[in-house]
């Protein structure tokens, strides 16, 4: 923490289950940006994986999560949509198409 700032850390050992982390601010202006020079923030982690973070909110901000927590990793294999897509914009091709688009 910077000089004059205060950092709070609390470690909890949670049993498997469903949880909701709720951050309250009694003034309704979050903890980061609206107070003069405010740069507050919070983060919630499980075994180093980020569950929630923030600071710019009103009266409260909530995040539901499960323990054990499994972060959503991006898929290594691209997915293919089975739903056809359409466009309202005409294609800009130099020659006419012989197949429907």
MOPE-V336560 format. One record per backbone hydrogen bond with DSSP energy under -1.0 kcal/mol. CO is the residue of the C=O (numbers start at 1). NH is the residue of the N-H. E is the energy in kcal/mol with one decimal. If there is no record, write none. Layout:
CO;NH;E, CO;NH;E
//
This chain:
2;5;-2.5, 17;67;-2.7, 19;65;-2.4, 21;63;-2.3, 23;61;-1.8, 25;28;-1.3, 35;38;-3.5, 42;54;-1.8, 44;51;-3.4, 44;52;-1.5, 46;49;-2.1, 49;46;-2.2, 52;44;-3.0, 54;42;-2.3, 55;31;-2.7, 55;32;-1.3, 55;57;-1.0, 58;30;-1.4, 59;25;-2.8, 61;23;-2.8, 63;21;-2.9, 65;19;-3.1, 67;17;-2.5
//
